[in-house]
Amino acid sequence: MKTKRKNIKLVLFMTIFAFFSCIFALPYTTIALKVPAGLEMSQTRLLVLMMINLTVGSFLASLIGLYLGPKVGLKADILRNWVYKDTGAKFNRQTVLFSAVLGAIVTFFVLLIDKFIFLPMVPEIAELPTVGNVNFLIGLSTVFQGGYTEEVLMRFGGVTLIVWLLSIIFKKKPAWIYVTAIFLIAIYFGIGHIGAFGPDPSAMLVFRTIVLNAMLGVATGFLYWKKGLEYAMIAHIMADIIIHSFFG
């Protein structure tokens, strides 16, 4: 198995796919992404900046994942096999089903917790601006930007980098460093969603946003660790289908 082959072709493949995932998501992000109050910028410019940010971030995360991942046992062998035909890795039907079901279960728990626990505690949630009742296909357009690009950034880049750094510091790779990395990046993933609520969200709204988004991040993080990046993507895509296509 030629695992030491240069990765640049796969880095470019993953980066280009991230860019096109942003293009594909435009029907949804054009509706969902609003220019923050007080910021003198057109929505078009904001969308372009977002696409540049996600594309460049995906490039860097792909480099991290492909060069450091093999050092700590984290992988994207199916994607690699698509490009280089050198791992023989293919999707396992049972694991695909498990990943999709896990993504659905976590998402339904997120929705239930939000409705029955956080909504009574944080009534301002009901007053938050929403995308509205978008067409199913418009909601579906965002699944690759979320399910693919966010997993490349958070899991392939973020989790891999933290695990590698901890393995260098402690000179070994015990399970706790993977768990630590998964939880840290899941929390960071949640923090990244706070900006959608304006410049001064309440402490409880911040807590709610971190917790609910981190739940999915933990699930996909463990899938990445145990099964591979591609299965984390499947779980995230399933979550986005449910949230964006059925719940707006």
N, C-alpha and C positions, 0 to 999 in steps of 0.2 A: 504494500500500500504506500503510495508516494505522498505521504502526508506533509513532507517538507517542500513540496512544489511551491513555487512563488504564488502568492495569493492575489496579485493585482487584478487579474481578470475577474475573479469572484468579487473583489471589493467594488469594482466598477459595476458589475451586474447588480449587486445589492444596492448600490447608490442610485443607479438609474431607475431601479424598480421603486425605490423610495420617492424619487422625484415624480414618477408617473402615478404613484399612489396619491400624491398631493393634487395632481391634475384631475385624477378620477374623483377625488373628494370635493372638488369645487362646487358642485350643485348644493352640497350640504354646508360647507364652510362659508360660502357666500351668504347664506341665511344666518348661520350661527355666529360667525365672527363679527363682532361689532367694535368700532373704534372707541376706546375708553374715553370717558368724559374728560375734557381738558387737553386732550392730545390732538394737535393740529396735523392730521394725516388723513388721506383718503383711504377708503376701505380697500381699494385696489392695491395701493402701496403696502398696506398692512398685510394683505394676502400674499403679495410677492415676497415680503420680508419673512413671513412665516414659512413659505415654501423653500426659500434659501436656507433658513435656519434648520429646517428638518432635513434637507438634502445634504448640507455640509455636515450636520451632526451625524447623519447616517453613514457618511463616508468615514468619519473618524471612528465611530462605533464599530464599523465593519473591520477597520484596520485592527482595532483593539481585540475584537472577538476572534478574528482569524489568526492573529499572530500570538496572542496570549492564551486564548482558550485551550489549545492543545496542551499547554504547559500545566494546566490545572484540571484537565479532564472535562472541560465544557466544550460543546460541539454544535455544529450545524452541518452534519454529515450528509443529510439529504440534499440541501442546497448545494453543497460542494460537489456531490455526485452529479447533479444536473449540469454543472459547468465542466468538471474535469473527468467525470466517469471513472473516478479512482477509489471510491469508498464502497461501492456496491450497496449503499444504504437506500432503502425504499420505505415508504410509509407502511406502517403496520396497521391493519384495519382495526384491530381491537384497541390499540393505543389512540388512533384517530377518534374512535367513538368515545373512549374514556375522556380524552381531552375536551371534546365538544360537550359532553355531558357535564364535566367538571365546570367548564366555563358557564354553562347554563345554570347549574345549581348555585354557584357563587353569585351570579348576577341576580337570581331571584331572591337570595338571602339579602343582597345589597338593597334591592327594592323594598323588601319587607321591613328591614331594619330602618330604612329611611322613612317609610310611611308610618310605622307603628312606634318607633322609638324617637327618632330625631325630629320628625315633624311636630309632635306635641311639645317637645322641648325647645324647638327653634321655629316658632311660627313664621318667621320671616322667610323660611324656605318656600312657603306657598306664594310669596310675593316676588320671588326671584324671576327675572326675565327668562323665558323659555323659547326654544326654537318654534314651538307650536306643532300643530298636526301636519307634519310634512308627509309628502307622498312616500310610500314604502320604498320605491326605488331611489329616491333622493336620500333617505336614511341609509340605504344599503351602500350608497356611493362612498361613504366614509370608512367602511370596514377595513380596507387595506391600509389607509393612513394610520388608523388606530392599531389594528391587529398585526400589521407587518412592521410599519415604521417605528411605532412606539416600542415594540418588542426588540427591534434592532438597537434602538437607543438605550432603553432601560436594562434589558436583560443581557443582550449580546455585548453591549459596550459597558454599561454600568456595573452589573453583577460580576462580569468577568474581570474588570479592572480591580474591583475591591477584593475579590477572592485572590487574585494574583498578588496584590500588594500585601495582604495578610499572610499569604504563603511565604512571601519573601521575608517579612518581619519575623514570623514564628518558625520559619525554616521547615515547615511541614504542612500537611493539608488535612487537618481533622474536619469532621462534619460541621463543627460549630462555625467555622469561617464561612462556609457556604450559606448556612442559615442566617448568619449575621449580615452577609452581603445582600441576601434576598430581602430581608426585612428593612435594611437601610434604604435600598433602592425603591422598595414598595412605598415607604414613607415619603421619599423624595418625589416619587410619581404622584402621590397624593398632594404634596405641597405645590407641585406644578399646576394643579387645577384651581388653586385659590384665586389666581389673578382674574378669573372669569367673574368674580363677585365684586369688582370695584376696588377702590383704594383703601377702604376701611371696613372690612368684614368683621363681624363679631367673633369673639374667641370660640364660641360654641359652633358657629358656622365653619370656622377654620378646622376645628377638631372633627366635625362631621365629614367635611370634605376629605381630609387626610385618611380617616378611618375607612370610609366607603371605597375610595379608590385604591387604598393599600390592600384591601381584601383581595381584589383581583390581581394586584401585583404580586402578592405572596403566592397565590395559586399558580400563576404563570411562571414565577421564579422557580418553584419546585419542579414544575414540568421541564423547564430548561435544564435544571441540574440533573434530573433523573432520566429524562427521555430525549432531550435535545430541543434546540431553538424552535424547530418547525412545529412541534406539538404545543409549545407555549403560544405560538401564533394562532393555532387553531382555536384554543380556548379563548383567546382575546377576541378573535373574529366572531366567535359565537356570542360573546358578551356584547359586542358592538351591534350585532344584528338585532339582538333582543332590545337593547337600550335605544338605539337610534331609529330602527325601522318600526318597532312596535310601540315604543313609548315616547317617540319624538325627541 
